[in-house]
Amino acid sequence: MIARIFLDHPASVEETYFEHLRFAGWFAGKLFFAGFAALVHAILPCCFEKTASTIIAELYERTHNRGS
């Protein structure tokens, strides 16, 4: 049960638990910043015009085909 909860998914993307923790934390930070940039852009359209979409494209590139 413990292995299924904590180890199976990281292993499926060829990472240890702590490597996956670090990557997922980095990913979450980028998503939070993209969301913040999108919110500011919604209020002030002249700010962060391409920031959120650039971050999303970067995250897609980093995760596409991981572990396959």
mmCIF file of the N, C-alpha and C atoms, coordinates in Angstrom:
data_MODEL
# 
_entry.id   MODEL 
# 
loop_
_atom_site.group_PDB 
_atom_site.id 
_atom_site.type_symbol 
_atom_site.label_atom_id 
_atom_site.label_alt_id 
_atom_site.label_comp_id 
_atom_site.label_asym_id 
_atom_site.label_entity_id 
_atom_site.label_seq_id 
_atom_site.pdbx_PDB_ins_code 
_atom_site.Cartn_x 
_atom_site.Cartn_y 
_atom_site.Cartn_z 
_atom_site.occupancy 
_atom_site.B_iso_or_equiv 
_atom_site.pdbx_formal_charge 
_atom_site.auth_seq_id 
_atom_site.auth_comp_id 
_atom_site.auth_asym_id 
_atom_site.auth_atom_id 
_atom_site.pdbx_PDB_model_num 
ATOM 1   N N  . MET A 1 1  ? 0.830  -1.196 0.000   1.00 0.00 ? 1  MET A N  1 
ATOM 2   C CA . MET A 1 1  ? 0.000  0.000  0.000   1.00 0.00 ? 1  MET A CA 1 
ATOM 3   C C  . MET A 1 1  ? 0.876  1.262  0.000   1.00 0.00 ? 1  MET A C  1 
ATOM 4   N N  . ILE A 1 2  ? 1.883  1.313  0.860   1.00 0.00 ? 2  ILE A N  1 
ATOM 5   C CA . ILE A 1 2  ? 2.774  2.482  0.921   1.00 0.00 ? 2  ILE A CA 1 
ATOM 6   C C  . ILE A 1 2  ? 3.483  2.673  -0.413  1.00 0.00 ? 2  ILE A C  1 
ATOM 7   N N  . ALA A 1 3  ? 3.990  1.591  -0.981  1.00 0.00 ? 3  ALA A N  1 
ATOM 8   C CA . ALA A 1 3  ? 4.672  1.687  -2.277  1.00 0.00 ? 3  ALA A CA 1 
ATOM 9   C C  . ALA A 1 3  ? 3.724  2.212  -3.346  1.00 0.00 ? 3  ALA A C  1 
ATOM 10  N N  . ARG A 1 4  ? 2.495  1.750  -3.354  1.00 0.00 ? 4  ARG A N  1 
ATOM 11  C CA . ARG A 1 4  ? 1.526  2.192  -4.358  1.00 0.00 ? 4  ARG A CA 1 
ATOM 12  C C  . ARG A 1 4  ? 1.262  3.688  -4.231  1.00 0.00 ? 4  ARG A C  1 
ATOM 13  N N  . ILE A 1 5  ? 1.141  4.161  -3.016  1.00 0.00 ? 5  ILE A N  1 
ATOM 14  C CA . ILE A 1 5  ? 0.822  5.571  -2.785  1.00 0.00 ? 5  ILE A CA 1 
ATOM 15  C C  . ILE A 1 5  ? 2.006  6.477  -3.103  1.00 0.00 ? 5  ILE A C  1 
ATOM 16  N N  . PHE A 1 6  ? 3.207  6.099  -2.660  1.00 0.00 ? 6  PHE A N  1 
ATOM 17  C CA . PHE A 1 6  ? 4.352  6.998  -2.739  1.00 0.00 ? 6  PHE A CA 1 
ATOM 18  C C  . PHE A 1 6  ? 5.358  6.681  -3.839  1.00 0.00 ? 6  PHE A C  1 
ATOM 19  N N  . LEU A 1 7  ? 5.416  5.474  -4.332  1.00 0.00 ? 7  LEU A N  1 
ATOM 20  C CA . LEU A 1 7  ? 6.514  5.098  -5.215  1.00 0.00 ? 7  LEU A CA 1 
ATOM 21  C C  . LEU A 1 7  ? 6.105  4.714  -6.634  1.00 0.00 ? 7  LEU A C  1 
ATOM 22  N N  . ASP A 1 8  ? 4.917  4.192  -6.822  1.00 0.00 ? 8  ASP A N  1 
ATOM 23  C CA . ASP A 1 8  ? 4.547  3.693  -8.145  1.00 0.00 ? 8  ASP A CA 1 
ATOM 24  C C  . ASP A 1 8  ? 4.550  4.783  -9.217  1.00 0.00 ? 8  ASP A C  1 
ATOM 25  N N  . HIS A 1 9  ? 3.909  5.885  -8.957  1.00 0.00 ? 9  HIS A N  1 
ATOM 26  C CA . HIS A 1 9  ? 3.864  6.933  -9.978  1.00 0.00 ? 9  HIS A CA 1 
ATOM 27  C C  . HIS A 1 9  ? 5.245  7.527  -10.252 1.00 0.00 ? 9  HIS A C  1 
ATOM 28  N N  . PRO A 1 10 ? 6.029  7.905  -9.232  1.00 0.00 ? 10 PRO A N  1 
ATOM 29  C CA . PRO A 1 10 ? 7.374  8.405  -9.548  1.00 0.00 ? 10 PRO A CA 1 
ATOM 30  C C  . PRO A 1 10 ? 8.186  7.406  -10.374 1.00 0.00 ? 10 PRO A C  1 
ATOM 31  N N  . ALA A 1 11 ? 8.071  6.141  -10.065 1.00 0.00 ? 11 ALA A N  1 
ATOM 32  C CA . ALA A 1 11 ? 8.797  5.123  -10.833 1.00 0.00 ? 11 ALA A CA 1 
ATOM 33  C C  . ALA A 1 11 ? 8.310  5.087  -12.278 1.00 0.00 ? 11 ALA A C  1 
ATOM 34  N N  . SER A 1 12 ? 7.037  5.354  -12.506 1.00 0.00 ? 12 SER A N  1 
ATOM 35  C CA . SER A 1 12 ? 6.492  5.313  -13.866 1.00 0.00 ? 12 SER A CA 1 
ATOM 36  C C  . SER A 1 12 ? 7.055  6.417  -14.750 1.00 0.00 ? 12 SER A C  1 
ATOM 37  N N  . VAL A 1 13 ? 7.568  7.474  -14.139 1.00 0.00 ? 13 VAL A N  1 
ATOM 38  C CA . VAL A 1 13 ? 8.221  8.554  -14.892 1.00 0.00 ? 13 VAL A CA 1 
ATOM 39  C C  . VAL A 1 13 ? 9.732  8.545  -14.645 1.00 0.00 ? 13 VAL A C  1 
ATOM 40  N N  . GLU A 1 14 ? 10.219 7.395  -14.184 1.00 0.00 ? 14 GLU A N  1 
ATOM 41  C CA . GLU A 1 14 ? 11.649 7.153  -13.989 1.00 0.00 ? 14 GLU A CA 1 
ATOM 42  C C  . GLU A 1 14 ? 12.293 8.150  -13.027 1.00 0.00 ? 14 GLU A C  1 
ATOM 43  N N  . GLU A 1 15 ? 11.636 8.363  -11.895 1.00 0.00 ? 15 GLU A N  1 
ATOM 44  C CA . GLU A 1 15 ? 12.156 9.237  -10.849 1.00 0.00 ? 15 GLU A CA 1 
ATOM 45  C C  . GLU A 1 15 ? 12.024 8.549  -9.500  1.00 0.00 ? 15 GLU A C  1 
ATOM 46  N N  . THR A 1 16 ? 12.863 8.970  -8.562  1.00 0.00 ? 16 THR A N  1 
ATOM 47  C CA . THR A 1 16 ? 12.682 8.543  -7.185  1.00 0.00 ? 16 THR A CA 1 
ATOM 48  C C  . THR A 1 16 ? 11.577 9.412  -6.582  1.00 0.00 ? 16 THR A C  1 
ATOM 49  N N  . TYR A 1 17 ? 11.170 9.065  -5.375  1.00 0.00 ? 17 TYR A N  1 
ATOM 50  C CA . TYR A 1 17 ? 10.148 9.869  -4.693  1.00 0.00 ? 17 TYR A CA 1 
ATOM 51  C C  . TYR A 1 17 ? 10.608 11.323 -4.551  1.00 0.00 ? 17 TYR A C  1 
ATOM 52  N N  . PHE A 1 18 ? 11.858 11.527 -4.125  1.00 0.00 ? 18 PHE A N  1 
ATOM 53  C CA . PHE A 1 18 ? 12.343 12.887 -3.884  1.00 0.00 ? 18 PHE A CA 1 
ATOM 54  C C  . PHE A 1 18 ? 12.600 13.652 -5.181  1.00 0.00 ? 18 PHE A C  1 
ATOM 55  N N  . GLU A 1 19 ? 13.023 12.981 -6.224  1.00 0.00 ? 19 GLU A N  1 
ATOM 56  C CA . GLU A 1 19 ? 13.144 13.643 -7.524  1.00 0.00 ? 19 GLU A CA 1 
ATOM 57  C C  . GLU A 1 19 ? 11.777 14.105 -8.002  1.00 0.00 ? 19 GLU A C  1 
ATOM 58  N N  . HIS A 1 20 ? 10.777 13.248 -7.818  1.00 0.00 ? 20 HIS A N  1 
ATOM 59  C CA . HIS A 1 20 ? 9.420  13.605 -8.226  1.00 0.00 ? 20 HIS A CA 1 
ATOM 60  C C  . HIS A 1 20 ? 8.870  14.748 -7.368  1.00 0.00 ? 20 HIS A C  1 
ATOM 61  N N  . LEU A 1 21 ? 9.155  14.710 -6.088  1.00 0.00 ? 21 LEU A N  1 
ATOM 62  C CA . LEU A 1 21 ? 8.729  15.781 -5.187  1.00 0.00 ? 21 LEU A CA 1 
ATOM 63  C C  . LEU A 1 21 ? 9.315  17.114 -5.632  1.00 0.00 ? 21 LEU A C  1 
ATOM 64  N N  . ARG A 1 22 ? 10.594 17.113 -5.962  1.00 0.00 ? 22 ARG A N  1 
ATOM 65  C CA . ARG A 1 22 ? 11.258 18.352 -6.404  1.00 0.00 ? 22 ARG A CA 1 
ATOM 66  C C  . ARG A 1 22 ? 10.648 18.838 -7.723  1.00 0.00 ? 22 ARG A C  1 
ATOM 67  N N  . PHE A 1 23 ? 10.484 17.922 -8.685  1.00 0.00 ? 23 PHE A N  1 
ATOM 68  C CA . PHE A 1 23 ? 9.932  18.320 -9.979  1.00 0.00 ? 23 PHE A CA 1 
ATOM 69  C C  . PHE A 1 23 ? 8.500  18.833 -9.834  1.00 0.00 ? 23 PHE A C  1 
ATOM 70  N N  . ALA A 1 24 ? 7.672  18.107 -9.092  1.00 0.00 ? 24 ALA A N  1 
ATOM 71  C CA . ALA A 1 24 ? 6.271  18.514 -8.915  1.00 0.00 ? 24 ALA A CA 1 
ATOM 72  C C  . ALA A 1 24 ? 6.175  19.852 -8.178  1.00 0.00 ? 24 ALA A C  1 
ATOM 73  N N  . GLY A 1 25 ? 7.062  20.091 -7.222  1.00 0.00 ? 25 GLY A N  1 
ATOM 74  C CA . GLY A 1 25 ? 7.089  21.376 -6.530  1.00 0.00 ? 25 GLY A CA 1 
ATOM 75  C C  . GLY A 1 25 ? 7.467  22.517 -7.458  1.00 0.00 ? 25 GLY A C  1 
ATOM 76  N N  . TRP A 1 26 ? 8.482  22.272 -8.303  1.00 0.00 ? 26 TRP A N  1 
ATOM 77  C CA . TRP A 1 26 ? 8.895  23.272 -9.295  1.00 0.00 ? 26 TRP A CA 1 
ATOM 78  C C  . TRP A 1 26 ? 7.736  23.550 -10.260 1.00 0.00 ? 26 TRP A C  1 
ATOM 79  N N  . PHE A 1 27 ? 7.082  22.481 -10.712 1.00 0.00 ? 27 PHE A N  1 
ATOM 80  C CA . PHE A 1 27 ? 5.961  22.586 -11.633 1.00 0.00 ? 27 PHE A CA 1 
ATOM 81  C C  . PHE A 1 27 ? 4.835  23.415 -11.010 1.00 0.00 ? 27 PHE A C  1 
ATOM 82  N N  . ALA A 1 28 ? 4.515  23.136 -9.758  1.00 0.00 ? 28 ALA A N  1 
ATOM 83  C CA . ALA A 1 28 ? 3.455  23.877 -9.056  1.00 0.00 ? 28 ALA A CA 1 
ATOM 84  C C  . ALA A 1 28 ? 3.807  25.356 -8.945  1.00 0.00 ? 28 ALA A C  1 
ATOM 85  N N  . GLY A 1 29 ? 5.061  25.643 -8.644  1.00 0.00 ? 29 GLY A N  1 
ATOM 86  C CA . GLY A 1 29 ? 5.494  27.042 -8.558  1.00 0.00 ? 29 GLY A CA 1 
ATOM 87  C C  . GLY A 1 29 ? 5.318  27.767 -9.880  1.00 0.00 ? 29 GLY A C  1 
ATOM 88  N N  . LYS A 1 30 ? 5.682  27.102 -10.974 1.00 0.00 ? 30 LYS A N  1 
ATOM 89  C CA . LYS A 1 30 ? 5.507  27.705 -12.296 1.00 0.00 ? 30 LYS A CA 1 
ATOM 90  C C  . LYS A 1 30 ? 4.017  27.926 -12.591 1.00 0.00 ? 30 LYS A C  1 
ATOM 91  N N  . LEU A 1 31 ? 3.175  26.959 -12.215 1.00 0.00 ? 31 LEU A N  1 
ATOM 92  C CA . LEU A 1 31 ? 1.734  27.118 -12.440 1.00 0.00 ? 31 LEU A CA 1 
ATOM 93  C C  . LEU A 1 31 ? 1.160  28.270 -11.616 1.00 0.00 ? 31 LEU A C  1 
ATOM 94  N N  . PHE A 1 32 ? 1.603  28.383 -10.371 1.00 0.00 ? 32 PHE A N  1 
ATOM 95  C CA . PHE A 1 32 ? 1.125  29.496 -9.538  1.00 0.00 ? 32 PHE A CA 1 
ATOM 96  C C  . PHE A 1 32 ? 1.520  30.832 -10.156 1.00 0.00 ? 32 PHE A C  1 
ATOM 97  N N  . PHE A 1 33 ? 2.763  30.935 -10.637 1.00 0.00 ? 33 PHE A N  1 
ATOM 98  C CA . PHE A 1 33 ? 3.199  32.185 -11.255 1.00 0.00 ? 33 PHE A CA 1 
ATOM 99  C C  . PHE A 1 33 ? 2.413  32.456 -12.533 1.00 0.00 ? 33 PHE A C  1 
ATOM 100 N N  . ALA A 1 34 ? 2.176  31.424 -13.349 1.00 0.00 ? 34 ALA A N  1 
ATOM 101 C CA . ALA A 1 34 ? 1.391  31.604 -14.575 1.00 0.00 ? 34 ALA A CA 1 
ATOM 102 C C  . ALA A 1 34 ? -0.019 32.087 -14.241 1.00 0.00 ? 34 ALA A C  1 
ATOM 103 N N  . GLY A 1 35 ? -0.611 31.515 -13.204 1.00 0.00 ? 35 GLY A N  1 
ATOM 104 C CA . GLY A 1 35 ? -1.942 31.944 -12.785 1.00 0.00 ? 35 GLY A CA 1 
ATOM 105 C C  . GLY A 1 35 ? -1.952 33.383 -12.307 1.00 0.00 ? 35 GLY A C  1 
ATOM 106 N N  . PHE A 1 36 ? -0.925 33.762 -11.541 1.00 0.00 ? 36 PHE A N  1 
ATOM 107 C CA . PHE A 1 36 ? -0.807 35.144 -11.067 1.00 0.00 ? 36 PHE A CA 1 
ATOM 108 C C  . PHE A 1 36 ? -0.659 36.097 -12.252 1.00 0.00 ? 36 PHE A C  1 
ATOM 109 N N  . ALA A 1 37 ? 0.209  35.729 -13.212 1.00 0.00 ? 37 ALA A N  1 
ATOM 110 C CA . ALA A 1 37 ? 0.414  36.569 -14.394 1.00 0.00 ? 37 ALA A CA 1 
ATOM 111 C C  . ALA A 1 37 ? -0.884 36.713 -15.183 1.00 0.00 ? 37 ALA A C  1 
ATOM 112 N N  . ALA A 1 38 ? -1.640 35.628 -15.317 1.00 0.00 ? 38 ALA A N  1 
ATOM 113 C CA . ALA A 1 38 ? -2.907 35.685 -16.034 1.00 0.00 ? 38 ALA A CA 1 
ATOM 114 C C  . ALA A 1 38 ? -3.914 36.585 -15.312 1.00 0.00 ? 38 ALA A C  1 
ATOM 115 N N  . LEU A 1 39 ? -3.921 36.518 -13.985 1.00 0.00 ? 39 LEU A N  1 
ATOM 116 C CA . LEU A 1 39 ? -4.833 37.372 -13.215 1.00 0.00 ? 39 LEU A CA 1 
ATOM 117 C C  . LEU A 1 39 ? -4.472 38.842 -13.372 1.00 0.00 ? 39 LEU A C  1 
ATOM 118 N N  . VAL A 1 40 ? -3.188 39.162 -13.271 1.00 0.00 ? 40 VAL A N  1 
ATOM 119 C CA . VAL A 1 40 ? -2.755 40.553 -13.470 1.00 0.00 ? 40 VAL A CA 1 
ATOM 120 C C  . VAL A 1 40 ? -3.102 40.997 -14.883 1.00 0.00 ? 40 VAL A C  1 
ATOM 121 N N  . HIS A 1 41 ? -2.864 40.123 -15.854 1.00 0.00 ? 41 HIS A N  1 
ATOM 122 C CA . HIS A 1 41 ? -3.176 40.455 -17.244 1.00 0.00 ? 41 HIS A CA 1 
ATOM 123 C C  . HIS A 1 41 ? -4.674 40.708 -17.436 1.00 0.00 ? 41 HIS A C  1 
ATOM 124 N N  . ALA A 1 42 ? -5.508 39.968 -16.715 1.00 0.00 ? 42 ALA A N  1 
ATOM 125 C CA . ALA A 1 42 ? -6.956 40.183 -16.821 1.00 0.00 ? 42 ALA A CA 1 
ATOM 126 C C  . ALA A 1 42 ? -7.338 41.586 -16.374 1.00 0.00 ? 42 ALA A C  1 
ATOM 127 N N  . ILE A 1 43 ? -6.633 42.090 -15.372 1.00 0.00 ? 43 ILE A N  1 
ATOM 128 C CA . ILE A 1 43 ? -6.934 43.419 -14.827 1.00 0.00 ? 43 ILE A CA 1 
ATOM 129 C C  . ILE A 1 43 ? -6.220 44.511 -15.622 1.00 0.00 ? 43 ILE A C  1 
ATOM 130 N N  . LEU A 1 44 ? -4.953 44.251 -15.948 1.00 0.00 ? 44 LEU A N  1 
ATOM 131 C CA . LEU A 1 44 ? -4.126 45.206 -16.696 1.00 0.00 ? 44 LEU A CA 1 
ATOM 132 C C  . LEU A 1 44 ? -3.629 44.529 -17.975 1.00 0.00 ? 44 LEU A C  1 
ATOM 133 N N  . PRO A 1 45 ? -4.396 44.596 -19.044 1.00 0.00 ? 45 PRO A N  1 
ATOM 134 C CA . PRO A 1 45 ? -4.050 43.853 -20.260 1.00 0.00 ? 45 PRO A CA 1 
ATOM 135 C C  . PRO A 1 45 ? -2.673 44.149 -20.846 1.00 0.00 ? 45 PRO A C  1 
ATOM 136 N N  . CYS A 1 46 ? -2.097 45.284 -20.506 1.00 0.00 ? 46 CYS A N  1 
ATOM 137 C CA . CYS A 1 46 ? -0.770 45.610 -21.031 1.00 0.00 ? 46 CYS A CA 1 
ATOM 138 C C  . CYS A 1 46 ? 0.349  44.848 -20.310 1.00 0.00 ? 46 CYS A C  1 
ATOM 139 N N  . CYS A 1 47 ? 0.043  44.193 -19.211 1.00 0.00 ? 47 CYS A N  1 
ATOM 140 C CA . CYS A 1 47 ? 1.050  43.470 -18.433 1.00 0.00 ? 47 CYS A CA 1 
ATOM 141 C C  . CYS A 1 47 ? 0.968  41.967 -18.698 1.00 0.00 ? 47 CYS A C  1 
ATOM 142 N N  . PHE A 1 48 ? 2.109  41.318 -18.699 1.00 0.00 ? 48 PHE A N  1 
ATOM 143 C CA . PHE A 1 48 ? 2.191  39.852 -18.828 1.00 0.00 ? 48 PHE A CA 1 
ATOM 144 C C  . PHE A 1 48 ? 1.399  39.329 -20.027 1.00 0.00 ? 48 PHE A C  1 
ATOM 145 N N  . GLU A 1 49 ? 1.584  39.963 -21.172 1.00 0.00 ? 49 GLU A N  1 
ATOM 146 C CA . GLU A 1 49 ? 0.790  39.623 -22.349 1.00 0.00 ? 49 GLU A CA 1 
ATOM 147 C C  . GLU A 1 49 ? 0.977  38.176 -22.809 1.00 0.00 ? 49 GLU A C  1 
ATOM 148 N N  . LYS A 1 50 ? 2.171  37.648 -22.686 1.00 0.00 ? 50 LYS A N  1 
ATOM 149 C CA . LYS A 1 50 ? 2.433  36.287 -23.157 1.00 0.00 ? 50 LYS A CA 1 
ATOM 150 C C  . LYS A 1 50 ? 3.005  35.383 -22.076 1.00 0.00 ? 50 LYS A C  1 
ATOM 151 N N  . THR A 1 51 ? 3.099  35.868 -20.871 1.00 0.00 ? 51 THR A N  1 
ATOM 152 C CA . THR A 1 51 ? 3.769  35.125 -19.810 1.00 0.00 ? 51 THR A CA 1 
ATOM 153 C C  . THR A 1 51 ? 3.108  33.788 -19.511 1.00 0.00 ? 51 THR A C  1 
ATOM 154 N N  . ALA A 1 52 ? 1.825  33.783 -19.268 1.00 0.00 ? 52 ALA A N  1 
ATOM 155 C CA . ALA A 1 52 ? 1.132  32.538 -18.899 1.00 0.00 ? 52 ALA A CA 1 
ATOM 156 C C  . ALA A 1 52 ? 1.223  31.508 -20.025 1.00 0.00 ? 52 ALA A C  1 
ATOM 157 N N  . SER A 1 53 ? 0.982  31.920 -21.256 1.00 0.00 ? 53 SER A N  1 
ATOM 158 C CA . SER A 1 53 ? 1.034  30.957 -22.365 1.00 0.00 ? 53 SER A CA 1 
ATOM 159 C C  . SER A 1 53 ? 2.452  30.452 -22.594 1.00 0.00 ? 53 SER A C  1 
ATOM 160 N N  . THR A 1 54 ? 3.450  31.290 -22.376 1.00 0.00 ? 54 THR A N  1 
ATOM 161 C CA . THR A 1 54 ? 4.846  30.854 -22.508 1.00 0.00 ? 54 THR A CA 1 
ATOM 162 C C  . THR A 1 54 ? 5.186  29.815 -21.442 1.00 0.00 ? 54 THR A C  1 
ATOM 163 N N  . ILE A 1 55 ? 4.741  30.047 -20.221 1.00 0.00 ? 55 ILE A N  1 
ATOM 164 C CA . ILE A 1 55 ? 4.991  29.095 -19.134 1.00 0.00 ? 55 ILE A CA 1 
ATOM 165 C C  . ILE A 1 55 ? 4.285  27.780 -19.406 1.00 0.00 ? 55 ILE A C  1 
ATOM 166 N N  . ILE A 1 56 ? 3.043  27.834 -19.856 1.00 0.00 ? 56 ILE A N  1 
ATOM 167 C CA . ILE A 1 56 ? 2.296  26.608 -20.146 1.00 0.00 ? 56 ILE A CA 1 
ATOM 168 C C  . ILE A 1 56 ? 2.997  25.817 -21.248 1.00 0.00 ? 56 ILE A C  1 
ATOM 169 N N  . ALA A 1 57 ? 3.475  26.496 -22.285 1.00 0.00 ? 57 ALA A N  1 
ATOM 170 C CA . ALA A 1 57 ? 4.196  25.811 -23.364 1.00 0.00 ? 57 ALA A CA 1 
ATOM 171 C C  . ALA A 1 57 ? 5.470  25.155 -22.832 1.00 0.00 ? 57 ALA A C  1 
ATOM 172 N N  . GLU A 1 58 ? 6.194  25.861 -21.942 1.00 0.00 ? 58 GLU A N  1 
ATOM 173 C CA . GLU A 1 58 ? 7.411  25.303 -21.339 1.00 0.00 ? 58 GLU A CA 1 
ATOM 174 C C  . GLU A 1 58 ? 7.085  24.060 -20.517 1.00 0.00 ? 58 GLU A C  1 
ATOM 175 N N  . LEU A 1 59 ? 6.036  24.136 -19.709 1.00 0.00 ? 59 LEU A N  1 
ATOM 176 C CA . LEU A 1 59 ? 5.661  22.995 -18.880 1.00 0.00 ? 59 LEU A CA 1 
ATOM 177 C C  . LEU A 1 59 ? 5.239  21.806 -19.738 1.00 0.00 ? 59 LEU A C  1 
ATOM 178 N N  . TYR A 1 60 ? 4.531  22.066 -20.816 1.00 0.00 ? 60 TYR A N  1 
ATOM 179 C CA . TYR A 1 60 ? 4.132  20.991 -21.720 1.00 0.00 ? 60 TYR A CA 1 
ATOM 180 C C  . TYR A 1 60 ? 5.379  20.304 -22.301 1.00 0.00 ? 60 TYR A C  1 
ATOM 181 N N  . GLU A 1 61 ? 6.338  21.096 -22.750 1.00 0.00 ? 61 GLU A N  1 
ATOM 182 C CA . GLU A 1 61 ? 7.571  20.530 -23.299 1.00 0.00 ? 61 GLU A CA 1 
ATOM 183 C C  . GLU A 1 61 ? 8.315  19.694 -22.279 1.00 0.00 ? 61 GLU A C  1 
ATOM 184 N N  . ARG A 1 62 ? 8.350  20.160 -21.041 1.00 0.00 ? 62 ARG A N  1 
ATOM 185 C CA . ARG A 1 62 ? 9.065  19.430 -19.977 1.00 0.00 ? 62 ARG A CA 1 
ATOM 186 C C  . ARG A 1 62 ? 8.376  18.126 -19.598 1.00 0.00 ? 62 ARG A C  1 
ATOM 187 N N  . THR A 1 63 ? 7.052  18.048 -19.773 1.00 0.00 ? 63 THR A N  1 
ATOM 188 C CA . THR A 1 63 ? 6.335  16.864 -19.322 1.00 0.00 ? 63 THR A CA 1 
ATOM 189 C C  . THR A 1 63 ? 5.903  15.933 -20.449 1.00 0.00 ? 63 THR A C  1 
ATOM 190 N N  . HIS A 1 64 ? 5.901  16.390 -21.669 1.00 0.00 ? 64 HIS A N  1 
ATOM 191 C CA . HIS A 1 64 ? 5.427  15.573 -22.783 1.00 0.00 ? 64 HIS A CA 1 
ATOM 192 C C  . HIS A 1 64 ? 6.330  14.347 -22.954 1.00 0.00 ? 64 HIS A C  1 
ATOM 193 N N  . ASN A 1 65 ? 5.726  13.200 -22.974 1.00 0.00 ? 65 ASN A N  1 
ATOM 194 C CA . ASN A 1 65 ? 6.420  11.922 -23.149 1.00 0.00 ? 65 ASN A CA 1 
ATOM 195 C C  . ASN A 1 65 ? 7.338  11.541 -21.979 1.00 0.00 ? 65 ASN A C  1 
ATOM 196 N N  . ARG A 1 66 ? 7.131  12.112 -20.802 1.00 0.00 ? 66 ARG A N  1 
ATOM 197 C CA . ARG A 1 66 ? 7.918  11.673 -19.629 1.00 0.00 ? 66 ARG A CA 1 
ATOM 198 C C  . ARG A 1 66 ? 7.572  10.245 -19.300 1.00 0.00 ? 66 ARG A C  1 
ATOM 199 N N  . GLY A 1 67 ? 8.581  9.451  -19.058 1.00 0.00 ? 67 GLY A N  1 
ATOM 200 C CA . GLY A 1 67 ? 8.375  8.094  -18.589 1.00 0.00 ? 67 GLY A CA 1 
ATOM 201 C C  . GLY A 1 67 ? 7.881  7.132  -19.639 1.00 0.00 ? 67 GLY A C  1 
ATOM 202 N N  . SER A 1 68 ? 7.940  7.534  -20.905 1.00 0.00 ? 68 SER A N  1 
ATOM 203 C CA . SER A 1 68 ? 7.471  6.600  -21.934 1.00 0.00 ? 68 SER A CA 1 
ATOM 204 C C  . SER A 1 68 ? 8.639  5.958  -22.657 1.00 0.00 ? 68 SER A C  1 
# 
